[in-house]
Amino acid sequence: MFENTWSANLAVFSVLLEESDDNKITDLCIEGFMHAIKISGYYCMDTERDAFVSSLQKFTQIIIAGNGPLKEIKEKNLECIRKLLELATYDGNYLRKSWYYVLDCISKIDYMHVLGTGAMRD
């Protein structure tokens, strides 16, 4: 059943998370992302898992200056970061090749931290 509905679920979660600022709706969308990632990881559905993890990573809104337009980071974006890190910590075995998206997010956070402490850019 998940194989037939995953793309519609991804679309609904993404649109609602993008457009809504209601905490209850955004929390439900993020929870839906998390369950979808766990289901697709458990059943080795690589395409589906990669789609959900990459979308969740995009909603973190972590963009390094010069690589795209900077946007304000809202509470829902911080929650996406928390959930992505929680996924990596507790359910990392489900990620397989999707670790790239998690590590990319962590790398960007570290880079922003280094810049925030006044270090020089490479």
C-alpha positions, 0 to 999 in steps of 0.5 A: 500500500505504501508503494502506491501512495508514497508520492501523494503523501510526499506531495501533501506533506511538502505542500503543507509544510511549505505553506503552513505556519500552524505548529500542529500542521507542521508537526503532523507533516514532519511526523509523516515524513519520519514515519515514511522514512522509517517504512521505506527504510525498513522495506528497502525502498531506496527511491522512496526513502531518498525522496523523503529524506532529501525533501526533509533536508531541503525543509531545514532551509540551511543554505550557505551564502552564495549557493542560493537565496537566503531565507529566514529560518523558522521554528518548523525549519529548526524542527526539521533539523532536529528530526533529521538529526534524531533520525540519524541518531536513533534510526540510522540503519534505515538511511543506507545511501540517504546518509548523504543528505544528513551528513550534508546538513550536518556539514552546513551547520558546522560551517555556519558555526565556524563562520559564526565564531569568526573563523576565516573562510576557505 
